[in-house]
Amino acid sequence: MNTFAGEIITLLLMAFALGMDAFSVGLGMGMFKLRLRQILFIGLTVGIFHIWMPLLGMGAGRFISEKFGTFATYAGGLLLIILGIQMFIPGKKDGAGIRENKMLAPVGKGLFIFALGVSLDSFSVGLTLGIYGAKTILTVLCFGFAATLLTWAGLLLGRKMQGLLGVYSEILGGSILCAFGLKLLFSF
């Protein structure tokens, strides 16, 4: 039971780290003055993408793991570290030093692009977790749940704060991914 609880905590922390992209972009999208029904739909859409993308990644990761063994585990650890470091790299800043995000309206094609964009990193993490042999259902449920909640939180908070916390949330998420990448690299 202790191992199971440890795995749940690890997966929830990773899900939280991956959901920070959705949270920070949601902060910016909160400026669109969305209705609560739209916020509900956007959060659910992002959650669904955070279920399917790591599921695809885990399938590919298990295939790679069977073919390449220990090398694949090291590659997965490096991939997590690279993803974490990328979250530290600041976006383009305007003259006032505020991070510039190219905004798309979160409806129709814009919502699809938003959900796909914030869930692409969960494919890569799913790839790593597939190599590592994580429990599939538990993983995708944690990722989908965290992404949905963080998207809702970002959109609602964005309505109030106009994007104040965006950069700091990405730094926290990047730190968590780097830490798990290092754990994978030095577990052997």
N, C-alpha and C positions, 0 to 999 in steps of 0.2 A: 504493500500500500504506500510506503514511503517513496518508492521509485515513481509510482503513478502520480502522487501529489507533486513531486519535483518536476515531472514532465509537464503537468498542467501549468504550474507556475512559469516554467520556461517558455511554454507556448504562449501563455497570456502576455508575458513580457515582450516576446517577439511580435505578437499581434499588435500590441500597443505601439511598438516602435514603427511597424509598417503602417499603422493607421494614422501616424503623425502627419504624413503627406496629405491625407484626406482632411485631417483636422486643419492644417495650415492653409490649404487651398480653400477649405470651407469658410475659414475666417474672412478671406477676401471675397468669396461669393456671397457671404452674408450681407454685403453692401447692396445687393440687388433687391433688397426689401421683399424677400420671398414670403409667400403665405405659408402657414404651418403645414398645410397639405403638401405643398411642393417640397418643403424640407423633409417631411416624412418619406416621400417618394425618392428623393435624391439619396437619402441615407440608405434606404433599402436597396437601391440600384448599386451603390458603391459596395454594400455588403455582399450582394450576389457576385459582383466581379471579384471580390476578395475571397470568395469561396471557389470559383471556377479557375482563376489564374493559378493559385497554389496547387490545386488539384491536378491541373495539367503539368505543372512543374514537378510535382511529386512523382507522377507517372514516368516522366522523362528521367528524373533522378534515380529512381529504382532501376530503370533499365541501364543507366550509366554505371550504377553501383555494381550491378551483376557483372558487367563487362570489365570494369577497371578497378574494383575493390578499394584498397587503402588510398590509392592515388586520388580517387574520386572524392574521398572524405577531405583530403587536404585541399583539393580544388574548391570544394564547397565552403570550407573555412575562409579561403582567400576571397571567394565571391562575396561572402557576408561582409568581410572587412572593406572590400572595394565599394559595396553598396553603402555602408556606413560612412565612409570617407566622402562619397559623393553628396551625402546629405549635409556635410559641413561646408561644401563649396557654395559661397553665396551667389545668388542670382544677380542679374544686372540691376544696378541701383540708379535711381534718378538723381537729379541735382541735389535734392534734400537728403540723400542717403537712405531713402525708403526703397525697399525691395520692390521691383516691378514684376508683376505677374500679368501675363497676357490673359485677359479675361474672355471667357466664352460664356454666353448665357447658358445656365444649367437646365436647358430644355431640349428635347429632340436630339439632334446630332451633337450639340454642345454637351449635353449630359452624358452621352455615350463616350465622347472623347475625354471628358473629365474623369469618368469612372474607369476607363481603360488606362488613362495616364497615371492615376494614383494607385492602380493595382498592378502595374507592370513589375514593380520591385517584388511583389508577393509571388510572382511566377518564379523569379530567381531564388527567393528564399525557399519556396516549395521545392525547387530543384535540389537545393542543399539538404532539406529535410528528407526528401526522398532518398538521397544518397545515404543519409544518416539512419534511415529506417524508422522515422517517426510514425505515430498512429494517424492514419489518414483522416478518419472522421473527426477525431478530436482536434486535429490541426485546422482543418477547414472551418469547423464550427467556431473555434477561437478566433481565427482571422476574420471571418464574416461578422461575428458579434462585435469584436473590437472596432472594426472599420465602420460599421453602421453607427455605433454609439459615438465614436470620435467625429464622424462626419456630422451627425446631428449636433454635437457639442460645438463644433467649429462654426457651423452655419448659424446657430442660435447666438453664440458669443460674438460672431462677426457682426450680427445686427446691432450689438451693443458697443463693441470696442473698436470696430473699423480696422481690424487686422494688426493689432498691437503686438501679439505674441507669436506671430508666424515663424520668424527666424529661430527663435529660441526653442520652439517645439521640434523643429527639424534637427537641431543640434542634439537634443535629448534622444530622439529616435536614432540618429546616426551613432551615438555613443553606445546604445544598447546593441545595435547590430554588430558593431566592431567588437564588443565584449564577447558576444556569442561566437563570432568568427575566430577569435583568439582561443576560446574554450575548445572549439573543434580542432584547431591546429595543434594544441598542446595536450590533447587528451590521450595521445598514444605514447 
